[in-house]
Amino acid sequence: MLTLVHLRYLRIDRGYLWPDLKDAFNARFSQNRAVSGLQCRYYRLIEQNHMPQVRNMTRTADTVQRYGMRAALAQAGTRKQ
């Protein structure tokens, strides 16, 4: 469970890109997971917890308040998957 919470934290709260998330996750948990494996777990987590689909999540002030995103709103447009 801790690994899934950490994925959510890195991707949503910190706004990490997948390659950076993979490096941080693998360093934290001493694993060697590929980006594709982490993406699979991440999207399964979203589905299991009835969170909105990623394409429906926008980084607006309301989204930050409801989902805990801390990424700077001004920088949200420059981040890519």
N, C-alpha and C positions, 0 to 999 in steps of 0.2 A: 504493500500500500504506500509506503514511504516513497518508493521510486515513482509512482504515479503522481503523487502530490508534487514531487520535485519537478517532474516534466511540466506540469501545469504552471508551476511557479516560474520556471525558466522561459517557457514559451509565451504565456499570457502576461504575467506580472512584469517580467524583465524584458520581454520582447526580443528574445534571442532568435537569430536565424538558425536554421537547422544544422549547418556545419558547426557553428559555435555551440549550440545546444548539445550536440553529440560529444564534443570535446569535454565540455563541463560535466555532463552526465557521466561519461566514462571515467573521468578523473575522480569524481565524487564517490562512485560506487565500484571502482576497480573492475570495470567491465569493458568489453570491447564490442559494443553494439553498433550496428550500422544505422545510418540515418533512416533508412526504410523501416527497420524494426522499431525505432523510436516513434516514427510517425504512426505506425500501425497501433501501437499502445496508446499514443496520445489521442487519436481519433476514436478509439474504442472507449477511452475514458470519457470523452465528451458525450458520446452516445449513451453510455451507461448512466451518466449523471444528468441526463436530459438537459444539457447545456445547448444553447443555440449553435447551429452549424457555423463554422468559421467564416464562411462567406457572408453570413448574416450578422456577424459581430463587427461593428464599426467602432473605431476609437473616438467616441464622442465623450463629452463630460458625463452623460448618463451611463454609458457603457463602463467608464472608469469606476463610477460609483457602484454599479451593480455587480461587476465581475472582478473588481480589484485590480484592474490594469493600472500600472503606475507609469507606463511609458509616456514620454512627453508627447502631447498631442501634436505639436508642431512637427515632430520627427516621424510620426506615424505614417505619413504619406511617402517617406523615403525608404521605408523598410519593405523588403520583398521576401517572399517565401523562399 
